[in-house]
Amino acid sequence: MSSAAAIPAVVRLEHVTKTFPRGNVTALQDIDLELAPGEFVSLIGPSGCGKSTLLRVIGDLVEPSGGVISVNGKSARQAREDGDYGIVFQEAVLFDWRTVARNIALPLEMLGWDRDRRRARVREMLELVELSGFGDHHPWQLSGGMQQRVAIARALAFEPALLLMDEPFGALDEMTRERLNLELLSIWEKTGNTVVFVTHSISEAVFLSTRVVVMSPRPGRVAGIVEIDLPTPRTAETRDSPMFFALVTRVRELLRSRGEHLLPEEEELLEADR
Amino acid sequence: MFDRLRVPATVVAALLALVGLWELYHWVWTTTGWTWPFVVNDTSMPHVWTIIKAFGQPAQVNQPSLIVVLLHKTAFTAKEAAAGFGVGAVIGFVLAVLLVHSRLLQRGFLPYIVASQTVPILAIAPMVVVWVNPKLPGPLQGWGAVAVIATYLTFFPVAINTLRGLQAADPRALELMRTYAASRRAVLWKLRVPSSLPYLFSALRLSATVSVVGAIIGELPTGLQNGLGGAIFNFNQYYSIEPQELWATNVIAALLGIAFFVLVVLAEKAVVQRSPEYVA
């Protein structure tokens, strides 16, 4: 969080709290966080730590119970209405009845772009996610990894400052996931977006991020923040470097430090990630 | 090559099997003298060839052959059914769109929409004719009232199924539309309507045949003689003497219903873009 006064934050959260009246669950408790332009921040934690809720609060898809949120210096609501962010979910959520190209054009139609402008942008986006030539395919003709790339292209088509990603590669196999991690980094380097990335994979978080926000459950809060100062650009070899392992260990220790709050199956999850 | 012939070949085979079963049943029951569940003779079950022959002969003296008469009547009934189907589909669709946007309307109206279909059509058909017919402009007189009855039967499945389809939009897709700050109209036309199409078409397939039945039934209380309903009513009275004429009319009426159904299926194939394994 360097010199937040000089560069306006893309996302600023102050004392953000969210309670769900049903079951009296405190999903988020007193979250403070600030994202500078161009940062890639991962939110990681066991299930129930509120990482997805936090992402939805930033996107104005969930109303916080307390606290202040600003996105691009505006209220979260205003930012959503102005199209300040693009979002990618765990499933691609593509429209079956539209071709790949028309799926990517969907937000552009919403913004009232004319046909020629949409076509030109869709071509650029297909190039960006390396799917040129697949524009006329239908989503069901693509693999899961390709579908998720279309979802990323759709989210970035209107050049939002902020990209929100909710476990975007969680449903993919390990090989595809690692390849898409590399692709996502190269996209991020080209576009310079600020990214909020929710994941439950420690290695994925460390590999991608400039900062990893470790969260703990019941009530959901920030357990600690790890600065990831791995050299860029990151490559497949980055995963083998001692520095990478040190950072993974650091994140794991932070997750463990709140171990008394973990359920047995969450313990197992952490073990499996080792 | 063989794939293209498979469907027509299946249809012909099924038809031949049906004819074969009909004649076999006729033959077994007449030779054994069985009377259960009904007595089989040339009146209760005329031979297939008698029915086919009936098409070529005039039903009444100084008239063209039965097939010519029936085709004219079919065109008339088809006009009623098509009008009723079209208007009913539009009404059903509009109703569904209104209901999906208002929980209050849905709670208030839906029970009455359901109740409307519990009233037997034969009971209200005469009233529809008395109320509607005088209000219709000249060219619609008579058949227009029958079309209204077909509409009454058609709108219901369309309204109910389309409502279900509009509500079946993927919640994650709705959330995505929310991130675009999409207007209700955009959500309706870009998400809800496209995802309701498989539901809409399964209702239209049902309604297509129902509209034909509705038109035929609607002709009975109106006393219209120009359609298949009138023909069925007439040939019913002569059944004990010339059963083949009623059977011939039934065959034509069934073919009309099938034609409507097939048209909807073809339209669906042209419109709906879905993954091959998708089943509504």
HADDOCK unambig.tbl for C-alpha pairs under 7 A between the chains (distance, minus, plus):
assign (segid A and resid 80 and name CA) (segid B and resid 179 and name CA) 6.00 0.50 0.50
assign (segid A and resid 80 and name CA) (segid B and resid 181 and name CA) 6.59 0.50 0.50
assign (segid A and resid 81 and name CA) (segid B and resid 180 and name CA) 6.86 0.50 0.50
assign (segid A and resid 81 and name CA) (segid B and resid 181 and name CA) 5.08 0.50 0.50
assign (segid A and resid 83 and name CA) (segid B and resid 180 and name CA) 6.22 0.50 0.50
assign (segid A and resid 93 and name CA) (segid B and resid 172 and name CA) 6.78 0.50 0.50
assign (segid A and resid 93 and name CA) (segid B and resid 173 and name CA) 6.01 0.50 0.50
assign (segid A and resid 96 and name CA) (segid B and resid 274 and name CA) 5.99 0.50 0.50
assign (segid A and resid 97 and name CA) (segid B and resid 273 and name CA) 4.88 0.50 0.50
assign (segid A and resid 97 and name CA) (segid B and resid 274 and name CA) 6.02 0.50 0.50
assign (segid A and resid 107 and name CA) (segid B and resid 180 and name CA) 6.55 0.50 0.50
assign (segid A and resid 110 and name CA) (segid B and resid 182 and name CA) 6.75 0.50 0.50
assign (segid A and resid 140 and name CA) (segid B and resid 275 and name CA) 5.82 0.50 0.50
